[in-house]
Amino acid sequence: MEPEPGQSPTESEISPIEPAPVEPEQPEQAPVESETMAAEPEKEPTLQFPLDLLIVIIFTLLGAVFAFIMPDGNFLRVIFGIPLIIFFPGYALVSVLWPSKKLANIERLALAIGFSIAISALGGTALAYANSMSLAAIVGLLLVIIIALVGLAYWQRSRLPDDEVYVFAFPKPGLAMPKGKPEMFLVIVLASCLIVSGIAMGYLLTQPVEGEPYTELYILDVNGTANDYPVNLTVNQVGQVIVGVACHELEATEYDIIFGLAGAGDTGLNSTWDSPQQLNGQPLTHRAIVLSPEDVFEDNCTFRFSMPGTYEVSWALVIDGQETDYEVHLWIEVH
Protein backbone atom coordinates (compact mmCIF):
# COMPACT_ATOMS: atom_id res chain seq x y z
CA MET A 1 0.00 0.00 0.00
CA GLU A 2 1.33 3.30 -1.03
CA PRO A 3 1.53 6.03 1.61
CA GLU A 4 -0.55 9.08 1.35
CA PRO A 5 1.09 12.34 0.38
CA GLY A 6 2.81 14.00 3.31
CA GLN A 7 2.88 10.80 5.25
CA SER A 8 6.23 8.98 5.71
CA PRO A 9 6.23 5.24 5.20
CA THR A 10 6.47 3.05 8.22
CA GLU A 11 9.43 0.74 8.80
CA SER A 12 7.37 -2.30 8.03
CA GLU A 13 6.25 -0.88 4.79
CA ILE A 14 9.77 -0.23 3.59
CA SER A 15 11.17 -3.33 1.83
CA PRO A 16 14.88 -3.63 2.26
CA ILE A 17 17.03 -3.66 -0.83
CA GLU A 18 19.30 -6.65 -0.69
CA PRO A 19 22.70 -6.21 -2.27
CA ALA A 20 23.52 -8.39 -5.23
CA PRO A 21 25.50 -11.44 -4.21
CA VAL A 22 29.20 -11.08 -4.98
CA GLU A 23 30.99 -14.24 -5.96
CA PRO A 24 34.43 -14.67 -4.37
CA GLU A 25 37.29 -14.31 -6.76
CA GLN A 26 38.84 -17.62 -7.67
CA PRO A 27 42.65 -17.72 -7.85
CA GLU A 28 43.97 -18.25 -11.29
CA GLN A 29 45.08 -21.82 -11.80
CA ALA A 30 47.73 -22.94 -14.15
CA PRO A 31 46.44 -25.10 -16.90
CA VAL A 32 46.56 -28.72 -15.86
CA GLU A 33 48.13 -30.99 -18.39
CA SER A 34 46.73 -34.36 -18.87
CA GLU A 35 48.44 -37.22 -17.12
CA THR A 36 49.49 -38.65 -20.41
CA MET A 37 51.25 -35.39 -21.33
CA ALA A 38 52.79 -34.67 -17.91
CA ALA A 39 54.04 -38.14 -17.04
CA GLU A 40 57.63 -38.72 -18.20
CA PRO A 41 58.40 -42.00 -19.90
CA GLU A 42 60.22 -44.50 -17.72
CA LYS A 43 63.94 -44.84 -18.44
CA GLU A 44 65.09 -48.25 -19.54
CA PRO A 45 68.06 -49.70 -17.62
CA THR A 46 71.38 -49.01 -19.25
CA LEU A 47 73.01 -52.23 -20.45
CA GLN A 48 76.05 -50.72 -22.14
CA PHE A 49 79.23 -52.53 -21.12
CA PRO A 50 81.69 -50.17 -19.36
CA LEU A 51 84.51 -48.98 -21.62
CA ASP A 52 87.32 -49.69 -19.16
CA LEU A 53 86.18 -53.27 -18.53
CA LEU A 54 85.83 -53.84 -22.27
CA ILE A 55 89.40 -52.63 -22.80
CA VAL A 56 90.62 -55.00 -20.09
CA ILE A 57 88.90 -57.97 -21.74
CA ILE A 58 90.19 -57.15 -25.25
CA PHE A 59 93.81 -56.58 -24.22
CA THR A 60 93.76 -59.63 -21.94
CA LEU A 61 92.72 -61.85 -24.85
CA LEU A 62 95.34 -60.26 -27.10
CA GLY A 63 98.02 -60.81 -24.48
CA ALA A 64 97.05 -64.48 -24.14
CA VAL A 65 97.08 -65.00 -27.91
CA PHE A 66 100.46 -63.33 -28.41
CA ALA A 67 101.93 -65.30 -25.49
CA PHE A 68 101.26 -68.52 -27.40
CA ILE A 69 101.87 -67.59 -31.03
CA MET A 70 104.83 -65.23 -30.69
CA PRO A 71 108.39 -66.41 -29.96
CA ASP A 72 110.35 -65.40 -26.87
CA GLY A 73 111.47 -61.78 -26.98
CA ASN A 74 108.93 -60.70 -29.62
CA PHE A 75 107.92 -57.03 -29.30
CA LEU A 76 104.17 -57.70 -29.37
CA ARG A 77 104.52 -60.46 -26.80
CA VAL A 78 106.31 -58.09 -24.45
CA ILE A 79 103.93 -55.14 -24.96
CA PHE A 80 100.76 -57.17 -24.43
CA GLY A 81 102.23 -59.54 -21.84
CA ILE A 82 103.35 -56.94 -19.30
CA PRO A 83 99.87 -55.52 -18.47
CA LEU A 84 98.46 -59.05 -18.42
CA ILE A 85 100.64 -59.69 -15.37
CA ILE A 86 101.10 -56.36 -13.59
CA PHE A 87 97.91 -54.40 -14.29
CA PHE A 88 94.75 -56.13 -15.57
CA PRO A 89 94.17 -58.59 -12.66
CA GLY A 90 94.47 -55.83 -10.08
CA TYR A 91 92.36 -53.35 -12.07
CA ALA A 92 89.57 -55.92 -12.33
CA LEU A 93 89.73 -56.51 -8.57
CA VAL A 94 89.71 -52.77 -7.84
CA SER A 95 86.64 -52.43 -10.07
CA VAL A 96 84.89 -55.07 -7.96
CA LEU A 97 85.80 -53.46 -4.64
CA TRP A 98 85.17 -49.83 -5.70
CA PRO A 99 82.50 -49.72 -8.43
CA SER A 100 81.58 -46.11 -7.57
CA LYS A 101 83.35 -42.79 -8.06
CA LYS A 102 84.63 -42.67 -4.50
CA LEU A 103 88.13 -43.79 -5.52
CA ALA A 104 90.30 -41.30 -7.42
CA ASN A 105 91.94 -42.36 -10.67
CA ILE A 106 95.48 -42.14 -9.29
CA GLU A 107 94.54 -44.31 -6.32
CA ARG A 108 92.74 -46.74 -8.59
CA LEU A 109 95.86 -47.05 -10.76
CA ALA A 110 98.22 -47.55 -7.83
CA LEU A 111 96.01 -50.20 -6.23
CA ALA A 112 95.62 -51.99 -9.58
CA ILE A 113 99.39 -52.43 -9.90
CA GLY A 114 99.78 -53.57 -6.30
CA PHE A 115 96.90 -56.04 -6.46
CA SER A 116 98.14 -57.39 -9.82
CA ILE A 117 101.58 -58.20 -8.45
CA ALA A 118 100.00 -59.92 -5.45
CA ILE A 119 97.57 -61.95 -7.61
CA SER A 120 100.30 -63.02 -10.05
CA ALA A 121 102.63 -64.02 -7.22
CA LEU A 122 99.98 -66.02 -5.37
CA GLY A 123 98.84 -67.69 -8.58
CA GLY A 124 102.39 -68.65 -9.49
CA THR A 125 102.96 -70.07 -6.01
CA ALA A 126 99.80 -72.15 -6.25
CA LEU A 127 100.85 -73.53 -9.65
CA ALA A 128 104.33 -74.33 -8.35
CA TYR A 129 102.87 -76.33 -5.44
CA ALA A 130 100.60 -78.14 -7.90
CA ASN A 131 103.58 -78.95 -10.18
CA SER A 132 101.78 -77.20 -13.03
CA MET A 133 104.14 -74.33 -13.71
CA SER A 134 103.91 -73.82 -17.46
CA LEU A 135 103.04 -71.05 -19.90
CA ALA A 136 99.62 -72.52 -20.62
CA ALA A 137 98.82 -72.88 -16.91
CA ILE A 138 99.93 -69.33 -16.05
CA VAL A 139 98.07 -67.68 -18.92
CA GLY A 140 94.98 -69.82 -18.34
CA LEU A 141 94.88 -68.96 -14.64
CA LEU A 142 95.19 -65.23 -15.34
CA LEU A 143 92.44 -65.43 -17.98
CA VAL A 144 90.04 -67.11 -15.56
CA ILE A 145 90.80 -64.63 -12.77
CA ILE A 146 90.49 -61.52 -14.96
CA ILE A 147 87.31 -62.57 -16.77
CA ALA A 148 85.63 -63.64 -13.52
CA LEU A 149 86.51 -60.36 -11.79
CA VAL A 150 85.39 -58.29 -14.79
CA GLY A 151 82.02 -60.04 -14.78
CA LEU A 152 81.65 -59.42 -11.05
CA ALA A 153 82.66 -55.76 -11.49
CA TYR A 154 80.02 -55.27 -14.18
CA TRP A 155 77.39 -56.74 -11.86
CA GLN A 156 78.52 -54.44 -9.04
CA ARG A 157 78.23 -51.33 -11.21
CA SER A 158 74.82 -52.33 -12.57
CA ARG A 159 73.41 -52.18 -9.04
CA LEU A 160 74.39 -48.53 -8.51
CA PRO A 161 72.52 -45.41 -9.66
CA ASP A 162 73.86 -43.95 -12.89
CA ASP A 163 75.21 -40.83 -11.18
CA GLU A 164 77.32 -42.89 -8.75
CA VAL A 165 78.86 -45.41 -11.17
CA TYR A 166 82.54 -44.98 -12.01
CA VAL A 167 82.91 -44.09 -15.68
CA PHE A 168 86.29 -44.27 -17.34
CA ALA A 169 87.26 -41.35 -19.56
CA PHE A 170 90.44 -40.80 -21.52
CA PRO A 171 92.48 -37.91 -20.07
CA LYS A 172 92.14 -34.63 -21.90
CA PRO A 173 95.22 -33.16 -23.60
CA GLY A 174 96.98 -30.64 -21.43
CA LEU A 175 95.40 -31.95 -18.24
CA ALA A 176 97.06 -30.27 -15.26
CA MET A 177 99.11 -32.37 -12.90
CA PRO A 178 98.09 -32.58 -9.24
CA LYS A 179 99.20 -29.52 -7.35
CA GLY A 180 99.31 -30.93 -3.83
CA LYS A 181 102.63 -32.32 -2.63
CA PRO A 182 101.24 -35.73 -1.52
CA GLU A 183 99.46 -36.24 -4.84
CA MET A 184 102.52 -35.22 -6.84
CA PHE A 185 104.75 -37.52 -4.79
CA LEU A 186 102.35 -40.42 -5.40
CA VAL A 187 102.36 -39.74 -9.14
CA ILE A 188 106.17 -39.71 -9.26
CA VAL A 189 106.47 -42.92 -7.25
CA LEU A 190 103.85 -44.65 -9.35
CA ALA A 191 105.46 -43.58 -12.62
CA SER A 192 108.87 -44.76 -11.39
CA CYS A 193 107.44 -48.15 -10.41
CA LEU A 194 105.81 -48.53 -13.80
CA ILE A 195 109.03 -47.70 -15.63
CA VAL A 196 111.18 -50.03 -13.52
CA SER A 197 108.63 -52.85 -13.69
CA GLY A 198 108.29 -52.47 -17.45
CA ILE A 199 112.05 -52.52 -18.02
CA ALA A 200 112.53 -55.54 -15.75
CA MET A 201 109.65 -57.45 -17.30
CA GLY A 202 110.79 -56.61 -20.81
CA TYR A 203 114.31 -57.80 -20.05
CA LEU A 204 113.05 -61.09 -18.62
CA LEU A 205 110.80 -61.69 -21.61
CA THR A 206 113.43 -60.77 -24.22
CA GLN A 207 116.30 -62.51 -22.41
CA PRO A 208 114.84 -65.73 -20.97
CA VAL A 209 116.99 -67.26 -18.27
CA GLU A 210 118.39 -70.60 -19.38
CA GLY A 211 118.92 -73.31 -16.84
CA GLU A 212 122.37 -74.61 -16.06
CA PRO A 213 123.25 -77.38 -18.58
CA TYR A 214 123.87 -80.80 -17.06
CA THR A 215 123.85 -84.54 -17.75
CA GLU A 216 122.28 -87.43 -15.87
CA LEU A 217 123.96 -90.82 -15.43
CA TYR A 218 122.04 -93.59 -13.66
CA ILE A 219 121.57 -97.35 -13.38
CA LEU A 220 118.30 -99.23 -12.82
CA ASP A 221 117.42 -102.87 -12.23
CA VAL A 222 115.84 -105.03 -14.93
CA ASN A 223 112.39 -103.77 -13.89
CA GLY A 224 113.36 -100.15 -14.41
CA THR A 225 113.41 -99.40 -10.67
CA ALA A 226 116.07 -98.95 -8.01
CA ASN A 227 114.86 -101.77 -5.76
CA ASP A 228 116.29 -105.03 -7.13
CA TYR A 229 119.90 -104.61 -8.21
CA PRO A 230 121.90 -107.84 -8.77
CA VAL A 231 124.03 -107.43 -5.65
CA ASN A 232 124.24 -111.17 -4.88
CA LEU A 233 125.48 -113.48 -7.63
CA THR A 234 127.17 -116.83 -7.99
CA VAL A 235 130.22 -117.55 -10.09
CA ASN A 236 129.44 -117.15 -13.82
CA GLN A 237 125.89 -116.05 -13.06
CA VAL A 238 124.91 -113.19 -15.35
CA GLY A 239 123.96 -109.91 -13.73
CA GLN A 240 122.05 -107.25 -15.60
CA VAL A 241 121.31 -103.55 -15.10
CA ILE A 242 119.93 -100.75 -17.27
CA VAL A 243 122.40 -97.92 -17.82
CA GLY A 244 120.89 -94.54 -18.67
CA VAL A 245 122.29 -91.19 -19.83
CA ALA A 246 120.05 -88.09 -20.16
CA CYS A 247 121.39 -85.06 -22.02
CA HIS A 248 120.34 -81.64 -20.75
CA GLU A 249 123.14 -79.77 -22.46
CA LEU A 250 122.63 -76.85 -24.86
CA GLU A 251 123.87 -78.72 -27.93
CA ALA A 252 124.59 -82.22 -29.21
CA THR A 253 127.11 -83.91 -26.93
CA GLU A 254 129.45 -86.88 -27.31
CA TYR A 255 129.53 -89.31 -24.39
CA ASP A 256 131.87 -92.17 -23.61
CA ILE A 257 130.55 -94.65 -21.02
CA ILE A 258 133.44 -96.38 -19.29
CA PHE A 259 132.43 -99.69 -17.69
CA GLY A 260 134.27 -102.27 -15.62
CA LEU A 261 135.72 -103.08 -12.22
CA ALA A 262 136.90 -100.09 -10.22
CA GLY A 263 140.69 -99.86 -10.44
CA ALA A 264 140.97 -101.94 -13.62
CA GLY A 265 143.30 -100.82 -16.38
CA ASP A 266 142.07 -98.83 -19.35
CA THR A 267 143.29 -99.90 -22.76
CA GLY A 268 140.60 -98.07 -24.73
CA LEU A 269 138.73 -101.29 -25.56
CA ASN A 270 135.35 -100.60 -27.18
CA SER A 271 132.23 -102.62 -26.44
CA THR A 272 128.58 -102.54 -27.49
CA TRP A 273 127.34 -104.62 -24.53
CA ASP A 274 125.93 -107.22 -26.89
CA SER A 275 127.08 -110.11 -24.69
CA PRO A 276 127.80 -110.50 -20.96
CA GLN A 277 131.13 -108.90 -20.07
CA GLN A 278 133.60 -111.00 -18.11
CA LEU A 279 134.91 -108.58 -15.50
CA ASN A 280 137.59 -110.54 -13.63
CA GLY A 281 141.01 -109.52 -14.90
CA GLN A 282 139.55 -107.54 -17.79
CA PRO A 283 140.27 -103.90 -18.67
CA LEU A 284 137.64 -101.19 -18.75
CA THR A 285 135.45 -100.97 -21.84
CA HIS A 286 134.13 -97.90 -23.67
CA ARG A 287 130.67 -97.32 -25.16
CA ALA A 288 130.46 -94.19 -27.38
CA ILE A 289 127.13 -92.42 -27.93
CA VAL A 290 125.99 -88.98 -29.19
CA LEU A 291 122.89 -87.30 -27.75
CA SER A 292 121.03 -84.16 -28.72
CA PRO A 293 119.56 -81.85 -26.06
CA GLU A 294 116.84 -83.61 -24.03
CA ASP A 295 117.63 -87.02 -25.59
CA VAL A 296 117.82 -90.06 -23.30
CA PHE A 297 119.90 -93.22 -23.84
CA GLU A 298 119.10 -96.47 -22.04
CA ASP A 299 120.54 -99.94 -22.73
CA ASN A 300 121.00 -103.25 -20.95
CA CYS A 301 124.45 -103.94 -19.59
CA THR A 302 125.24 -107.58 -18.60
CA PHE A 303 128.25 -108.96 -16.80
CA ARG A 304 129.54 -111.99 -14.87
CA PHE A 305 132.38 -113.01 -12.60
CA SER A 306 134.66 -116.04 -12.81
CA MET A 307 135.76 -115.92 -9.15
CA PRO A 308 133.97 -115.34 -5.86
CA GLY A 309 134.55 -112.14 -3.93
CA THR A 310 133.24 -108.66 -3.32
CA TYR A 311 133.49 -106.38 -6.35
CA GLU A 312 132.88 -102.73 -7.07
CA VAL A 313 131.48 -102.24 -10.57
CA SER A 314 131.55 -98.71 -11.94
CA TRP A 315 130.15 -96.73 -14.86
CA ALA A 316 131.75 -93.35 -15.59
CA LEU A 317 131.24 -90.66 -18.24
CA VAL A 318 133.65 -88.81 -20.45
CA ILE A 319 131.90 -85.82 -22.07
CA ASP A 320 133.29 -84.38 -25.31
CA GLY A 321 136.66 -85.97 -24.54
CA GLN A 322 136.88 -84.51 -21.02
CA GLU A 323 136.85 -86.60 -17.86
CA THR A 324 134.04 -85.70 -15.46
CA ASP A 325 132.77 -86.53 -11.99
CA TYR A 326 129.76 -88.39 -13.39
CA GLU A 327 130.16 -91.92 -11.99
CA VAL A 328 127.93 -94.57 -10.41
CA HIS A 329 128.95 -97.70 -8.48
CA LEU A 330 127.41 -101.06 -7.61
CA TRP A 331 128.86 -103.36 -4.96
CA ILE A 332 128.29 -107.04 -5.80
CA GLU A 333 128.88 -110.10 -3.63
CA VAL A 334 129.84 -113.20 -5.69
CA HIS A 335 129.61 -116.60 -4.03
C-alpha positions as CSV (number, residue, x, y, z in Angstrom):
1,M,0.0,0.0,0.0
2,E,1.3,3.3,-1.0
3,P,1.5,6.0,1.6
4,E,-0.6,9.1,1.3
5,P,1.1,12.3,0.4
6,G,2.8,14.0,3.3
7,Q,2.9,10.8,5.3
8,S,6.2,9.0,5.7
9,P,6.2,5.2,5.2
10,T,6.5,3.0,8.2
11,E,9.4,0.7,8.8
12,S,7.4,-2.3,8.0
13,E,6.3,-0.9,4.8
14,I,9.8,-0.2,3.6
15,S,11.2,-3.3,1.8
16,P,14.9,-3.6,2.3
17,I,17.0,-3.7,-0.8
18,E,19.3,-6.7,-0.7
19,P,22.7,-6.2,-2.3
20,A,23.5,-8.4,-5.2
21,P,25.5,-11.4,-4.2
22,V,29.2,-11.1,-5.0
23,E,31.0,-14.2,-6.0
24,P,34.4,-14.7,-4.4
25,E,37.3,-14.3,-6.8
26,Q,38.8,-17.6,-7.7
27,P,42.6,-17.7,-7.9
28,E,44.0,-18.3,-11.3
29,Q,45.1,-21.8,-11.8
30,A,47.7,-22.9,-14.1
31,P,46.4,-25.1,-16.9
32,V,46.6,-28.7,-15.9
33,E,48.1,-31.0,-18.4
34,S,46.7,-34.4,-18.9
35,E,48.4,-37.2,-17.1
36,T,49.5,-38.7,-20.4
37,M,51.2,-35.4,-21.3
38,A,52.8,-34.7,-17.9
39,A,54.0,-38.1,-17.0
40,E,57.6,-38.7,-18.2
41,P,58.4,-42.0,-19.9
42,E,60.2,-44.5,-17.7
43,K,63.9,-44.8,-18.4
44,E,65.1,-48.2,-19.5
45,P,68.1,-49.7,-17.6
46,T,71.4,-49.0,-19.2
47,L,73.0,-52.2,-20.4
48,Q,76.0,-50.7,-22.1
49,F,79.2,-52.5,-21.1
50,P,81.7,-50.2,-19.4
51,L,84.5,-49.0,-21.6
52,D,87.3,-49.7,-19.2
53,L,86.2,-53.3,-18.5
54,L,85.8,-53.8,-22.3
55,I,89.4,-52.6,-22.8
56,V,90.6,-55.0,-20.1
57,I,88.9,-58.0,-21.7
58,I,90.2,-57.1,-25.2
59,F,93.8,-56.6,-24.2
60,T,93.8,-59.6,-21.9
61,L,92.7,-61.8,-24.8
62,L,95.3,-60.3,-27.1
63,G,98.0,-60.8,-24.5
64,A,97.1,-64.5,-24.1
65,V,97.1,-65.0,-27.9
66,F,100.5,-63.3,-28.4
67,A,101.9,-65.3,-25.5
68,F,101.3,-68.5,-27.4
69,I,101.9,-67.6,-31.0
70,M,104.8,-65.2,-30.7
71,P,108.4,-66.4,-30.0
72,D,110.3,-65.4,-26.9
73,G,111.5,-61.8,-27.0
74,N,108.9,-60.7,-29.6
75,F,107.9,-57.0,-29.3
76,L,104.2,-57.7,-29.4
77,R,104.5,-60.5,-26.8
78,V,106.3,-58.1,-24.5
79,I,103.9,-55.1,-25.0
80,F,100.8,-57.2,-24.4
81,G,102.2,-59.5,-21.8
82,I,103.3,-56.9,-19.3
83,P,99.9,-55.5,-18.5
84,L,98.5,-59.0,-18.4
85,I,100.6,-59.7,-15.4
86,I,101.1,-56.4,-13.6
87,F,97.9,-54.4,-14.3
88,F,94.8,-56.1,-15.6
89,P,94.2,-58.6,-12.7
90,G,94.5,-55.8,-10.1
91,Y,92.4,-53.4,-12.1
92,A,89.6,-55.9,-12.3
93,L,89.7,-56.5,-8.6
94,V,89.7,-52.8,-7.8
95,S,86.6,-52.4,-10.1
96,V,84.9,-55.1,-8.0
97,L,85.8,-53.5,-4.6
98,W,85.2,-49.8,-5.7
99,P,82.5,-49.7,-8.4
100,S,81.6,-46.1,-7.6
101,K,83.3,-42.8,-8.1
102,K,84.6,-42.7,-4.5
103,L,88.1,-43.8,-5.5
104,A,90.3,-41.3,-7.4
105,N,91.9,-42.4,-10.7
106,I,95.5,-42.1,-9.3
107,E,94.5,-44.3,-6.3
108,R,92.7,-46.7,-8.6
109,L,95.9,-47.1,-10.8
110,A,98.2,-47.5,-7.8
111,L,96.0,-50.2,-6.2
112,A,95.6,-52.0,-9.6
113,I,99.4,-52.4,-9.9
114,G,99.8,-53.6,-6.3
115,F,96.9,-56.0,-6.5
116,S,98.1,-57.4,-9.8
117,I,101.6,-58.2,-8.4
118,A,100.0,-59.9,-5.4
119,I,97.6,-61.9,-7.6
120,S,100.3,-63.0,-10.1
121,A,102.6,-64.0,-7.2
122,L,100.0,-66.0,-5.4
123,G,98.8,-67.7,-8.6
124,G,102.4,-68.6,-9.5
125,T,103.0,-70.1,-6.0
126,A,99.8,-72.2,-6.3
127,L,100.8,-73.5,-9.7
128,A,104.3,-74.3,-8.3
129,Y,102.9,-76.3,-5.4
130,A,100.6,-78.1,-7.9
131,N,103.6,-78.9,-10.2
132,S,101.8,-77.2,-13.0
133,M,104.1,-74.3,-13.7
134,S,103.9,-73.8,-17.5
135,L,103.0,-71.0,-19.9
136,A,99.6,-72.5,-20.6
137,A,98.8,-72.9,-16.9
138,I,99.9,-69.3,-16.0
139,V,98.1,-67.7,-18.9
140,G,95.0,-69.8,-18.3
141,L,94.9,-69.0,-14.6
142,L,95.2,-65.2,-15.3
143,L,92.4,-65.4,-18.0
144,V,90.0,-67.1,-15.6
145,I,90.8,-64.6,-12.8
146,I,90.5,-61.5,-15.0
147,I,87.3,-62.6,-16.8
148,A,85.6,-63.6,-13.5
149,L,86.5,-60.4,-11.8
150,V,85.4,-58.3,-14.8
151,G,82.0,-60.0,-14.8
152,L,81.7,-59.4,-11.1
153,A,82.7,-55.8,-11.5
154,Y,80.0,-55.3,-14.2
155,W,77.4,-56.7,-11.9
156,Q,78.5,-54.4,-9.0
157,R,78.2,-51.3,-11.2
158,S,74.8,-52.3,-12.6
159,R,73.4,-52.2,-9.0
160,L,74.4,-48.5,-8.5
161,P,72.5,-45.4,-9.7
162,D,73.9,-43.9,-12.9
163,D,75.2,-40.8,-11.2
164,E,77.3,-42.9,-8.7
165,V,78.9,-45.4,-11.2
166,Y,82.5,-45.0,-12.0
167,V,82.9,-44.1,-15.7
168,F,86.3,-44.3,-17.3
169,A,87.3,-41.4,-19.6
170,F,90.4,-40.8,-21.5
171,P,92.5,-37.9,-20.1
172,K,92.1,-34.6,-21.9
173,P,95.2,-33.2,-23.6
174,G,97.0,-30.6,-21.4
175,L,95.4,-31.9,-18.2
176,A,97.1,-30.3,-15.3
177,M,99.1,-32.4,-12.9
178,P,98.1,-32.6,-9.2
179,K,99.2,-29.5,-7.3
180,G,99.3,-30.9,-3.8
181,K,102.6,-32.3,-2.6
182,P,101.2,-35.7,-1.5
183,E,99.5,-36.2,-4.8
184,M,102.5,-35.2,-6.8
185,F,104.7,-37.5,-4.8
186,L,102.3,-40.4,-5.4
187,V,102.4,-39.7,-9.1
188,I,106.2,-39.7,-9.3
189,V,106.5,-42.9,-7.2
190,L,103.8,-44.7,-9.4
191,A,105.5,-43.6,-12.6
192,S,108.9,-44.8,-11.4
193,C,107.4,-48.1,-10.4
194,L,105.8,-48.5,-13.8
195,I,109.0,-47.7,-15.6
196,V,111.2,-50.0,-13.5
197,S,108.6,-52.8,-13.7
198,G,108.3,-52.5,-17.5
199,I,112.1,-52.5,-18.0
200,A,112.5,-55.5,-15.8
201,M,109.6,-57.5,-17.3
202,G,110.8,-56.6,-20.8
203,Y,114.3,-57.8,-20.0
204,L,113.0,-61.1,-18.6
205,L,110.8,-61.7,-21.6
206,T,113.4,-60.8,-24.2
207,Q,116.3,-62.5,-22.4
208,P,114.8,-65.7,-21.0
209,V,117.0,-67.3,-18.3
210,E,118.4,-70.6,-19.4
211,G,118.9,-73.3,-16.8
212,E,122.4,-74.6,-16.1
213,P,123.3,-77.4,-18.6
214,Y,123.9,-80.8,-17.1
215,T,123.8,-84.5,-17.8
216,E,122.3,-87.4,-15.9
217,L,124.0,-90.8,-15.4
218,Y,122.0,-93.6,-13.7
219,I,121.6,-97.4,-13.4
220,L,118.3,-99.2,-12.8
221,D,117.4,-102.9,-12.2
222,V,115.8,-105.0,-14.9
223,N,112.4,-103.8,-13.9
224,G,113.4,-100.1,-14.4
225,T,113.4,-99.4,-10.7
226,A,116.1,-99.0,-8.0
227,N,114.9,-101.8,-5.8
228,D,116.3,-105.0,-7.1
229,Y,119.9,-104.6,-8.2
230,P,121.9,-107.8,-8.8
231,V,124.0,-107.4,-5.7
232,N,124.2,-111.2,-4.9
233,L,125.5,-113.5,-7.6
234,T,127.2,-116.8,-8.0
235,V,130.2,-117.6,-10.1
236,N,129.4,-117.1,-13.8
237,Q,125.9,-116.0,-13.1
238,V,124.9,-113.2,-15.4
239,G,124.0,-109.9,-13.7
240,Q,122.0,-107.2,-15.6
241,V,121.3,-103.6,-15.1
242,I,119.9,-100.7,-17.3
243,V,122.4,-97.9,-17.8
244,G,120.9,-94.5,-18.7
245,V,122.3,-91.2,-19.8
246,A,120.1,-88.1,-20.2
247,C,121.4,-85.1,-22.0
248,H,120.3,-81.6,-20.8
249,E,123.1,-79.8,-22.5
250,L,122.6,-76.9,-24.9
251,E,123.9,-78.7,-27.9
252,A,124.6,-82.2,-29.2
253,T,127.1,-83.9,-26.9
254,E,129.5,-86.9,-27.3
255,Y,129.5,-89.3,-24.4
256,D,131.9,-92.2,-23.6
257,I,130.6,-94.6,-21.0
258,I,133.4,-96.4,-19.3
259,F,132.4,-99.7,-17.7
260,G,134.3,-102.3,-15.6
261,L,135.7,-103.1,-12.2
262,A,136.9,-100.1,-10.2
263,G,140.7,-99.9,-10.4
264,A,141.0,-101.9,-13.6
265,G,143.3,-100.8,-16.4
266,D,142.1,-98.8,-19.3
267,T,143.3,-99.9,-22.8
268,G,140.6,-98.1,-24.7
269,L,138.7,-101.3,-25.6
270,N,135.3,-100.6,-27.2
271,S,132.2,-102.6,-26.4
272,T,128.6,-102.5,-27.5
273,W,127.3,-104.6,-24.5
274,D,125.9,-107.2,-26.9
275,S,127.1,-110.1,-24.7
276,P,127.8,-110.5,-21.0
277,Q,131.1,-108.9,-20.1
278,Q,133.6,-111.0,-18.1
279,L,134.9,-108.6,-15.5
280,N,137.6,-110.5,-13.6
281,G,141.0,-109.5,-14.9
282,Q,139.5,-107.5,-17.8
283,P,140.3,-103.9,-18.7
284,L,137.6,-101.2,-18.8
285,T,135.5,-101.0,-21.8
286,H,134.1,-97.9,-23.7
287,R,130.7,-97.3,-25.2
288,A,130.5,-94.2,-27.4
289,I,127.1,-92.4,-27.9
290,V,126.0,-89.0,-29.2
291,L,122.9,-87.3,-27.8
292,S,121.0,-84.2,-28.7
293,P,119.6,-81.9,-26.1
294,E,116.8,-83.6,-24.0
295,D,117.6,-87.0,-25.6
296,V,117.8,-90.1,-23.3
297,F,119.9,-93.2,-23.8
298,E,119.1,-96.5,-22.0
299,D,120.5,-99.9,-22.7
300,N,121.0,-103.2,-21.0
301,C,124.4,-103.9,-19.6
302,T,125.2,-107.6,-18.6
303,F,128.3,-109.0,-16.8
304,R,129.5,-112.0,-14.9
305,F,132.4,-113.0,-12.6
306,S,134.7,-116.0,-12.8
307,M,135.8,-115.9,-9.1
308,P,134.0,-115.3,-5.9
309,G,134.5,-112.1,-3.9
310,T,133.2,-108.7,-3.3
311,Y,133.5,-106.4,-6.3
312,E,132.9,-102.7,-7.1
313,V,131.5,-102.2,-10.6
314,S,131.5,-98.7,-11.9
315,W,130.2,-96.7,-14.9
316,A,131.7,-93.4,-15.6
317,L,131.2,-90.7,-18.2
318,V,133.7,-88.8,-20.5
319,I,131.9,-85.8,-22.1
320,D,133.3,-84.4,-25.3
321,G,136.7,-86.0,-24.5
322,Q,136.9,-84.5,-21.0
323,E,136.9,-86.6,-17.9
324,T,134.0,-85.7,-15.5
325,D,132.8,-86.5,-12.0
326,Y,129.8,-88.4,-13.4
327,E,130.2,-91.9,-12.0
328,V,127.9,-94.6,-10.4
329,H,128.9,-97.7,-8.5
330,L,127.4,-101.1,-7.6
331,W,128.9,-103.4,-5.0
332,I,128.3,-107.0,-5.8
333,E,128.9,-110.1,-3.6
334,V,129.8,-113.2,-5.7
335,H,129.6,-116.6,-4.0
